[in-house]
Amino acid sequence: MNYLNTVDYCVIGIYFTLLVGVGFYLQKKASSSIEDYVVGNRSLPWWALGISGTATWLDIAGTMLIVSFLYILGPRGLYIEFRGGAGLLLPFMLLWVGKWLRRSNALTPAEWMIFRFGDGFGGRFAQLSAALGGIFTTVGMLAYLIKALGLFLSTFLPFTPLQCTLVFIGIATVYTMVSGFYGVVFTDLIQGAIVIIAVFIISSMAISKVSAAPDFSALAANVTGQSNWTSSALSMHADLPKGYEVYRNLFMFAMFYLFNNIFRGMGFPGDPRYFGARNDRECGLLSLMWTVMLMFRWPLMISFAILGIFLVNNLFPDQSTVEQATEVIQQQHPEVAQAQWPTLLSNIANQPEQYPELTDKMKHLLGDKWEKKILLLSYQGTVNPERIMPAVLLFNIPPGMRGLLLIALIAASMSTFDSNVHLAAGMMTRDIYQKYIRPKAGNREIIYMTWAFVVLLVTTGFLMAYSLKSVNEIWGWLVMGLGAGALVPAFLRLYWWRFNGGGFAIGTVTGVFSAIILRFGAVAFQGDPKHAELYAILTDERWMFSILLVFGLIGSVAGTFLTKKTDQKVLDEFYKKTKPFGLWNGLQNKLPENVRKKMRREHKNDWIALPFLLVWHVCLLLIPMQFIVQNFNALGTTLVIFLFASAGFYWFWFKKLPKDNMYNEEEDGEL
């Protein structure tokens, strides 16, 4: 099968040539020093950093996953994505965590540990554990991206998911490796512009379809089984298809994820964009740009979900044929587990001559275009929600334009890929190799080792990707597994004076390795009927989060009291520069009175602005979706709430932004 034409391939070829060209063009500048390579020598403008940050959240994996929830639930799918895709960490980064991290002048989140805990045993222990934790998290994120990219590309290309990702990730690895942070930001700007074009194209198509439908609400309800599909109200319960039943208590999950975001946001580990920002004001502005630009993701995704509803209605007017076709395939290939299901479907569709009997049955059950329809089958015998987005591109977008939209979505994934790989490789170089192995290594050696670490990270991510059953599975583990494992130490380091490097290291190692053990345990028990109940617990995000939170807390508190306190001079210097709120054992009283007043005012305004900003953020995501599904009653209500939240947000935060930094060294004095 050939789903792309010459124009599509030319567009794809030009795009990748441009990316690699930009990478090699910036190679010399990026290789000037480790500061240039890791944070762009703190010379990039805030708006570019903000757009780049947005681009890192516009990956294919997350987009496919969120489209699947929006297809199932309509705008209410947003509440499941409170776990990560909604970006509810951003308000905390905008209000205080971003500027606190920048004030350290560190290059990486792991190097920040030396600033917080000192360059002794505790600080180095914390630095090493933060680097290793970040590296493990990045490998998990890469597996998530690789899995989704393979599912997506194999829908359009006559290759298996593995073959597709080898080529595309290989190209992304090259330009990420040679161009450093400059390449990350500049390619993100290019890719962000392409995504915006895609948003307007797909949204226009969806609006046209909804407007032309006699009764879109009834159609959506018939296809998805959701009687209130166009509603955006947070309901207590929701009916969900096989494989997604765990989310049926919708309100509980939304509140659970909101709680998780509050603690994750307040303990956000760091991002090169904040370490590369020039001052406090630009930290806030880049976060604001990041948040506003993130809004464009949601009209794109709800539009794909709407087009998916029309598509499924046309392809499968009787959805019982989907279950029948799945049963036939599983009867002939009982050895194929869920993780290998996409590869089997791709092989059947692209090489039908190798499955003659199965091909005849698929033609009978699915009819015309069976080789395209088969890719929509899920392992559970339903229409696979994670395949809705690629299916829309396959069936609804004409060749030529398909290549452009395909590039927009690949661009989104590449942006997330390059940022994560760059951050982890920087920590491997700066916080492990340069710190412990070769402290006197020259600039050329450091750059070459960073390149080697990039290759190592990507290879490990590939190996992990192909043990996964679904994109949703790995995303849940990343957020509720690895995220929960590192949550407690990341939180305590900013708010408790007694917390030390030993507590951070032991807490992080305990949490992250517990998450890895749970993951391997889940893989070991997968498909074993004797351990079905245990497998359910190990993969349930609520249990996963709770278990790992307890392990992280025990490790953090035990490590704190079993190891030496942080040196008082280090604490004084940290507090004087960072000025966090929390339990700081009277350090605030050592500051001059005028600084204390300014600091109390800053913290008060940040806290008052927080609820306004959270509400503003959620409304910003809901408004375009409500407009596209034409739920104008809900849209009117949301706009009123949005304007009220905007006023509070402006008055308590934006109006208070300093011209550059909130404080200067002269007024701080000595602690």
C-alpha positions in Angstrom: 0.0 0.0 0.0 1.1 3.6 -0.7 -0.7 6.3 1.3 1.6 9.1 0.4 2.4 10.6 -3.0 5.4 12.3 -4.5 4.4 15.7 -3.1 4.1 14.2 0.4 7.5 12.7 0.2 9.0 15.9 -1.1 7.5 17.9 1.8 8.9 15.3 4.3 12.3 15.3 2.6 12.5 19.2 2.7 11.6 19.2 6.3 14.2 16.8 7.5 16.9 18.4 5.3 16.0 21.7 7.0 16.3 20.2 10.5 19.7 18.6 9.8 20.9 21.7 8.0 20.0 23.9 11.0 21.7 21.4 13.3 25.0 21.5 11.5 24.8 25.3 10.9 24.6 25.8 14.7 27.2 23.1 15.6 30.1 25.6 15.8 28.2 28.0 18.1 26.8 25.2 20.3 30.3 23.6 20.6 31.9 26.9 21.9 31.5 25.9 25.5 29.4 23.7 27.8 27.4 26.7 28.7 26.5 27.3 25.1 25.7 23.7 24.6 23.5 23.2 27.7 21.7 26.6 28.1 22.6 28.7 25.0 24.9 30.9 27.1 21.8 32.5 28.6 21.4 34.7 25.6 18.1 33.6 24.0 15.0 35.8 24.3 12.2 34.8 26.6 9.6 34.5 23.8 11.8 32.0 21.9 12.3 30.0 25.1 8.5 30.1 25.8 7.6 28.9 22.3 10.3 26.2 22.6 8.8 25.1 25.9 5.4 24.7 24.3 6.8 22.7 21.4 8.2 20.2 23.9 4.6 19.3 25.0 3.3 18.9 21.4 4.5 15.3 20.7 2.8 12.7 18.6 2.5 10.3 21.6 0.7 12.7 23.8 -1.4 14.1 21.0 -2.6 10.6 20.0 -3.3 9.7 23.6 -5.3 12.9 24.3 -7.2 12.6 21.0 -8.2 9.1 22.2 -9.7 10.5 25.4 -11.4 13.3 23.6 -12.8 10.9 21.1 -14.2 8.7 23.9 -15.4 11.5 26.2 -15.6 14.7 24.2 -14.2 17.9 26.0 -14.4 16.1 29.3 -11.4 14.1 28.2 -9.5 17.2 29.4 -10.0 16.1 33.0 -8.2 12.8 32.6 -5.3 14.8 31.1 -5.0 16.8 34.3 -2.4 14.1 35.0 0.0 15.8 32.5 -1.3 16.8 29.1 -3.2 19.8 30.4 0.0 21.4 31.6 -1.2 22.2 35.2 2.5 22.3 36.3 2.9 25.6 34.4 1.2 27.9 36.9 3.7 26.9 39.6 6.6 27.3 37.2 5.2 30.7 36.2 4.6 32.0 39.7 7.7 30.9 41.7 9.6 27.7 40.9 11.0 28.9 37.6 12.6 32.1 39.1 13.8 30.2 42.2 15.7 27.8 40.0 17.1 30.5 37.8 18.5 32.4 40.7 21.0 29.6 41.3 23.0 30.3 38.0 23.3 26.5 37.7 23.3 24.8 34.3 21.3 21.6 35.0 18.7 20.5 37.6 21.4 18.1 39.0 24.0 20.8 39.3 21.4 22.9 41.2 21.8 20.3 44.0 25.3 21.6 44.7 23.9 25.1 45.1 21.2 23.8 47.5 23.2 21.2 49.6 26.9 22.3 49.1 29.8 20.6 47.3 30.4 18.0 50.0 29.3 14.4 50.3 25.6 15.3 50.7 25.5 17.7 47.7 27.4 15.4 45.4 25.3 12.5 46.5 22.1 14.5 45.7 23.6 15.7 42.4 24.4 12.2 41.3 21.0 10.8 42.3 19.2 13.7 40.5 21.2 13.0 37.4 20.5 9.3 37.4 16.8 9.9 38.2 16.6 12.4 35.3 18.3 9.9 33.0 15.9 7.0 33.9 13.0 9.4 33.5 14.2 10.4 30.1 14.7 6.8 29.0 11.0 6.2 30.0 9.9 9.3 28.1 11.9 8.2 25.0 10.2 4.7 25.1 6.8 6.5 25.3 7.7 8.7 22.3 9.2 5.9 20.2 6.2 3.6 20.8 3.7 6.3 19.7 5.8 7.4 16.7 6.0 3.8 15.5 2.2 3.4 15.8 1.6 6.6 14.0 4.1 6.3 11.1 3.3 2.6 10.4 -0.2 3.7 9.5 1.1 5.7 6.5 4.3 3.9 5.5 4.7 0.3 4.3 7.0 -0.6 7.2 6.7 -1.9 10.7 6.6 0.5 13.7 10.3 -0.4 14.5 11.5 0.4 11.0 9.7 3.7 10.9 11.1 4.9 14.2 14.6 3.8 13.4 14.7 6.2 10.5 12.9 9.2 12.0 14.5 9.0 15.4 17.9 8.5 13.8 17.5 11.8 12.0 16.3 13.6 15.1 19.3 12.2 17.1 21.8 13.7 14.6 20.5 17.2 14.8 20.0 17.1 18.5 23.5 15.8 19.0 25.3 18.4 17.0 23.4 21.6 17.7 22.8 21.6 21.5 20.4 23.9 23.2 20.5 26.4 20.3 19.3 23.7 17.9 16.6 22.6 20.4 15.2 26.2 20.5 15.5 27.1 16.9 14.1 23.9 15.5 11.3 24.2 18.0 10.4 27.6 16.6 10.3 26.1 13.1 8.3 23.1 14.3 5.9 25.3 16.4 5.1 27.4 13.3 4.2 24.2 11.3 2.0 23.0 14.1 0.1 26.3 14.2 -0.7 25.9 10.5 -2.0 22.4 11.1 -4.2 23.6 13.9 -6.0 26.0 11.6 -6.4 23.4 8.8 -7.8 20.6 11.0 -9.9 23.0 13.1 -11.5 24.5 10.0 -12.4 21.0 8.7 -14.0 20.0 12.0 -16.0 23.2 12.3 -17.3 22.7 8.8 -18.3 19.1 9.5 -20.1 19.9 12.8 -21.9 22.9 11.2 -23.1 20.7 8.3 -24.3 17.8 10.5 -28.1 17.8 11.2 -27.5 16.8 14.8 -23.9 16.3 15.7 -24.6 15.7 19.4 -26.8 12.7 18.5 -24.2 11.4 16.0 -21.4 11.6 18.6 -23.5 9.9 21.2 -24.3 7.0 18.7 -20.7 6.4 17.7 -19.1 6.8 21.2 -21.9 5.7 23.5 -21.6 9.0 25.4 -25.0 10.6 25.6 -23.4 14.0 26.7 -20.4 13.9 24.4 -20.4 17.7 23.7 -20.6 18.5 27.5 -17.5 19.9 29.3 -19.0 19.6 32.8 -17.0 17.4 35.1 -19.2 14.5 35.9 -18.9 12.0 38.7 -18.9 8.9 36.4 -18.3 8.2 32.7 -18.9 5.1 30.6 -15.7 4.0 29.0 -14.8 1.2 26.5 -12.7 -1.9 27.2 -9.2 -1.0 28.2 -10.2 2.4 29.7 -12.6 1.3 32.4 -10.3 2.3 35.2 -11.1 6.0 34.5 -14.9 5.6 34.9 -14.8 7.5 38.2 -14.0 10.7 36.3 -14.4 13.2 39.1 -12.2 11.2 41.5 -9.4 10.9 38.9 -9.6 14.6 38.0 -9.1 15.5 41.7 -6.4 12.9 42.2 -4.5 14.3 39.2 -5.0 17.9 40.4 -3.6 17.0 43.8 -0.6 15.3 42.0 0.0 18.4 39.9 0.0 20.7 42.9 2.9 18.8 44.5 4.7 18.1 41.3 4.5 21.7 40.2 5.7 23.0 43.6 8.6 20.6 43.4 9.3 21.0 39.6 12.9 19.7 39.1 14.0 22.2 36.4 14.2 22.9 32.7 17.1 24.3 30.6 14.8 27.2 29.6 14.7 28.5 33.2 18.4 28.0 33.8 18.9 29.9 30.5 16.6 32.8 31.2 18.2 36.2 31.8 16.2 37.4 34.8 13.1 36.9 37.0 10.8 38.8 34.7 11.8 36.7 31.7 11.2 33.5 33.7 7.6 34.6 34.2 7.1 35.8 30.7 8.5 32.6 29.1 6.1 30.6 31.2 3.2 32.9 30.2 4.1 32.4 26.5 4.4 28.7 27.1 0.9 28.5 28.7 -0.8 30.6 26.0 0.8 28.7 23.1 -0.2 25.4 24.7 -3.8 26.4 24.2 -3.5 25.8 20.5 -2.9 22.1 21.1 -6.5 21.5 22.3 -8.5 22.8 19.2 -6.2 20.5 17.1 -6.9 17.5 19.2 -10.7 18.0 19.7 -10.9 18.5 15.9 -9.2 15.2 15.3 -11.6 13.6 17.7 -14.6 15.1 15.8 -13.3 14.0 12.4 -12.7 10.6 14.0 -16.4 10.3 15.0 -17.5 11.1 11.4 -14.9 8.6 10.1 -15.9 5.7 12.4 -19.6 6.3 11.6 -18.8 5.9 7.9 -16.4 3.0 8.1 -18.2 0.9 10.7 -21.9 1.7 10.7 -22.2 -1.7 12.5 -19.4 -1.7 15.1 -20.0 -5.4 15.8 -17.8 -6.2 12.8 -14.9 -4.7 14.6 -15.2 -7.3 17.4 -15.7 -10.1 14.9 -12.6 -9.2 12.9 -10.5 -9.0 16.1 -11.7 -12.4 17.2 -10.7 -13.9 13.8 -7.2 -12.5 13.9 -6.7 -13.6 17.5 -7.9 -17.1 16.7 -5.4 -17.5 14.0 -2.6 -15.8 16.0 -3.2 -16.7 19.6 0.5 -16.3 20.4 0.5 -12.5 19.7 0.3 -10.5 22.9 -1.1 -7.0 23.2 2.4 -5.3 22.9 2.9 -7.0 19.5 -0.6 -6.4 18.2 0.2 -3.2 16.2 3.1 -4.9 14.4 0.8 -7.9 13.4 -1.9 -5.5 12.0 0.8 -3.6 10.1 2.2 -6.8 8.6 -1.3 -8.0 7.5 -2.2 -4.7 5.9 1.2 -4.2 4.1 1.9 -7.9 3.2 -1.5 -9.5 2.6 0.0 -12.2 0.4 1.6 -13.7 3.5 -1.8 -14.1 5.2 -4.1 -15.4 2.3 -6.8 -17.0 4.5 -6.9 -14.2 6.9 -7.0 -11.6 4.1 -10.1 -13.3 2.6 -11.9 -13.2 5.9 -11.0 -9.5 6.5 -12.3 -8.6 3.0 -15.6 -10.3 3.9 -16.0 -8.7 7.3 -14.6 -5.2 6.7 -15.3 -4.8 3.0 -13.6 -2.2 0.8 -10.4 -0.6 2.1 -10.1 -3.4 4.6 -6.3 -3.0 4.7 -6.8 0.5 6.1 -9.7 -0.4 8.4 -7.8 -3.2 10.0 -5.3 -0.7 11.5 -8.2 0.7 13.6 -8.8 -2.6 15.4 -7.8 -2.7 19.1 -6.7 -5.8 21.0 -9.9 -5.6 23.0 -12.2 -5.8 19.9 -13.2 -2.2 19.7 -12.2 0.7 17.6 -8.7 1.7 18.9 -9.0 5.3 20.2 -5.2 5.7 20.0 -5.4 5.1 16.2 -8.1 7.8 15.6 -5.6 10.6 14.8 -3.6 8.7 12.2 -6.8 7.2 10.7 -8.2 10.7 10.2 -5.1 11.7 8.3 -5.2 8.4 6.3 -8.9 8.7 5.2 -9.9 12.3 5.4 -6.8 14.3 4.3 -6.0 14.4 0.6 -2.4 13.6 -0.6 -0.2 16.7 -0.6 -1.9 18.3 2.3 -1.4 15.0 4.2 2.3 15.4 3.9 2.2 18.8 5.5 0.0 17.7 8.4 2.1 14.6 8.8 5.2 16.8 9.1 3.4 19.0 11.6 2.8 16.0 13.9 6.2 14.6 13.4 7.6 18.1 14.2 5.7 18.1 17.4 7.2 14.8 18.5 10.7 15.8 17.5 10.4 18.9 19.7 9.7 16.7 22.8 12.4 14.3 21.8 15.2 16.8 21.4 14.4 18.6 24.6 14.4 15.5 26.8 17.5 14.0 25.2 19.3 17.3 25.4 18.5 17.7 29.1 19.5 14.1 30.1 22.7 14.2 28.0 23.7 17.5 29.6 23.3 15.9 33.0 25.3 12.8 32.0 28.1 15.1 30.8 28.1 17.9 33.4 27.0 16.1 36.5 28.6 12.6 36.0 31.4 12.6 33.5 32.8 16.1 34.1 32.2 16.0 37.8 33.5 12.5 38.7 35.3 10.9 35.8 37.2 13.6 33.9 37.1 16.9 35.8 39.9 18.3 33.6 38.4 17.3 30.3 38.8 19.8 27.5 35.9 21.4 25.7 36.2 19.1 22.6 36.2 16.0 24.7 33.1 17.1 26.7 31.2 17.8 23.5 32.1 14.4 22.0 31.1 12.6 25.2 27.7 14.5 25.1 27.2 13.1 21.6 28.0 9.6 22.8 25.5 10.0 25.7 22.8 11.1 23.2 23.3 7.8 21.2 23.3 5.7 24.4 20.0 7.3 25.7 18.2 6.8 22.4 19.3 3.2 22.1 18.1 2.4 25.6 14.8 4.1 24.9 14.3 1.8 21.8 14.9 -1.3 23.9 12.3 -0.3 26.4 9.7 0.9 23.9 9.0 -2.6 22.5 7.9 -4.1 25.8 4.9 -1.8 26.0 1.3 -2.7 25.3 0.1 0.8 24.6 1.0 4.5 24.7 -1.4 5.1 27.7 0.4 2.4 29.7 3.8 4.0 29.5 2.4 7.5 30.0 0.6 6.4 33.2 3.9 4.8 34.5 5.9 7.9 33.7 3.6 10.3 35.4 2.3 8.2 38.3 5.4 5.9 38.6 8.7 7.7 38.0 7.0 11.0 38.7 5.7 9.9 42.1 8.9 8.2 43.0 10.9 11.4 42.7 8.1 13.7 43.9 8.7 13.9 47.7 12.5 14.7 47.6 11.9 17.2 44.8 9.2 18.9 46.9 11.1 18.9 50.3 14.3 20.5 48.9 12.5 23.8 48.3 10.5 24.1 51.5 12.3 22.4 54.5 15.6 23.7 55.9 16.6 20.4 57.5 16.2 18.4 54.3 19.8 17.6 53.1 21.7 16.0 50.2 21.5 12.6 51.8 17.8 12.8 52.2 17.3 13.9 48.6 19.6 11.2 47.2 18.2 8.3 49.3 14.6 9.5 48.7 15.1 9.8 45.0 16.9 6.5 44.6 14.3 4.7 46.7 11.4 6.2 44.7 12.9 5.8 41.2 14.1 2.3 41.7 10.8 1.3 43.3 9.1 2.6 40.2 11.4 0.6 38.0 10.8 -2.6 40.1 7.1 -2.1 39.9 7.4 -1.7 36.1 9.4 -4.9 35.7 7.0 -6.6 38.1 4.1 -5.5 35.9 5.8 -6.8 32.8 6.6 -10.2 34.5 2.9 -10.7 35.6 1.4 -9.4 32.3 -0.9 -12.0 30.8 -0.5 -14.4 33.8 -4.0 -15.3 35.0 -2.6 -16.5 38.4 -1.4 -13.0 39.1 -4.1 -11.0 37.4 -5.1 -9.2 40.6 -1.5 -8.3 41.4 -0.9 -7.1 37.8 -4.0 -4.9 38.2 -2.6 -3.2 41.3 0.8 -2.7 39.8 -0.6 -0.9 36.7 -3.4 1.0 38.5 -2.2 4.6 38.6 -3.7 5.4 41.9 -2.0 2.4 43.6 1.2 3.1 41.8 1.3 6.7 42.9 0.4 6.0 46.5 2.9 3.2 46.9 5.7 5.1 45.4 4.8 8.3 47.3 5.2 6.3 50.6 8.5 4.8 49.5 9.8 8.2 48.5 8.7 9.8 51.8 10.3 7.0 53.9 13.5 7.2 52.0 13.6 11.0 52.1 13.0 11.4 55.9 15.2 8.4 56.8 18.0 9.7 54.6 17.7 13.2 56.1 18.2 12.1 59.7 20.7 9.4 59.0 23.1 11.9 57.2 24.8 15.1 58.2 23.0 18.4 58.2 23.7 20.9 55.3 26.4 23.3 56.2 24.9 26.5 57.6 26.9 28.8 55.2 25.5 26.8 52.3 21.9 27.2 53.6 22.5 30.9 54.2 23.7 31.5 50.7 20.9 29.4 49.2 18.2 31.2 51.1 19.7 34.7 50.4 19.6 34.1 46.7 16.5 32.0 46.3 14.1 33.4 49.0 11.6 30.5 49.0 8.7 30.3 51.5 8.3 27.3 53.8 10.1 26.0 56.9 13.4 27.8 56.9 14.3 27.8 60.6 14.3 31.6 61.0 16.6 32.4 58.1 14.2 35.0 56.9 14.9 37.1 60.0 18.6 37.4 59.0 17.6 39.4 55.9 17.3 43.2 56.1 13.8 44.5 57.0 13.2 46.0 53.5 14.0 42.7 51.8 11.8 40.8 54.2 8.9 43.1 53.4 9.4 42.7 49.7 9.7 38.9 50.0 6.5 38.6 52.1 4.7 40.7 49.5 6.1 38.6 46.7 5.0 35.3 48.3 1.5 36.7 49.2 0.8 37.9 45.7 2.0 34.6 44.2 -0.3 32.6 46.5 -3.3 34.8 45.8 -2.7 34.6 42.1 -2.5 30.8 42.1 -6.2 30.0 42.1 -6.9 32.7 39.6 -4.2 31.3 37.3 -5.3 27.6 37.7 -8.9 28.6 36.7 -7.7 30.8 33.9 -5.5 28.0 32.6 -8.3 25.4 32.5 -10.7 27.9 30.9 -8.1 28.7 28.2 -8.1 25.0 27.2 -11.9 24.6 27.3 -12.9 27.7 25.4 -11.7 26.6 21.9 -13.1 23.1 22.4 -16.5 24.4 23.4 -16.5 26.7 20.3 -15.6 23.9 17.9 -18.2 21.4 19.2 -20.6 24.4 19.2 -21.7 24.1 22.8 -22.3 27.8 23.1 -24.2 27.8 26.4 -21.1 26.3 28.1 -18.9 28.6 26.1 -20.7 31.7 27.5 -20.3 30.5 31.1 -16.6 29.7 30.6 -15.9 33.1 29.1 -17.4 34.9 32.1 -15.2 32.8 34.5 -12.2 33.3 32.2 -12.5 37.1 32.3 -12.9 37.1 36.1 -9.8 34.9 36.5 -7.9 37.0 34.0 -8.5 40.1 36.1 -7.2 38.5 39.3 -4.3 37.0 37.5 -3.4 40.4 36.0 -3.8 42.3 39.3 -1.9 39.9 41.6 0.8 38.7 39.2 1.4 40.4 35.9 1.1 43.9 37.3 3.7 43.0 40.0 6.4 41.7 37.6 9.7 43.5 38.1 11.6 45.2 35.3 14.3 42.6 35.5 15.0 40.9 38.9 12.9 41.1 42.1 16.0 41.6 44.2 19.6 42.8 43.8 22.7 41.6 45.7 23.3 45.0 47.3 20.0 45.1 49.3 20.4 41.5 50.5 23.3 42.1 52.7 25.1 39.3 54.6 23.3 36.5 56.4 
